[in-house]
Amino acid sequence: MFIAVRRIHSSSRVTAPVRNHKSSPPRAQREELFAALDELAENHMTLQDRLEEARKVQEERMLEREAAEAECKEMEAEIAQQNKIQSSIRQEAHSLKRSANELKDKIANLSIALRELRAEERGLSNEVVDSPDRVRSDLAKAGERLEAAKGGTEERRRERAEAR
């Protein structure tokens, strides 16, 4: 005797066995079928619980993954911003180095020009003529010193002559 089990809407719920119209199955066979049905129902409930638990775990993992993806996007944005800042700093550093080199060149050129001007000044200072008023003043002072020296010399001669 063959007994078919019907399914409702492709779910795994088992309904009551379809009876064969010819004769009813013996009691032992019915009890076996009910025991099998109970076992299937129990397995079904266990599988439903495991499925629900797996869905919860999957949901948690999906939330964790979404959080990690959001964090990655934030990090990528921060890295992009830091790269832009680094690029501008590099450009500024290059510009500053160029300016520093230009200033070093200017300093070197000015230093050379200053040495040349000092050498020229020394050469020209030998050719500078004193003003006539200053020369007269210097001569007058020299004459006064000469007269004072002569006077001192004359006085000493007299003192020597008297002392003799």
Secondary structure as UniProt FT lines:
FT   TURN            9..10
FT   HELIX           27..125
FT   TURN            126..127
FT   HELIX           132..163
//
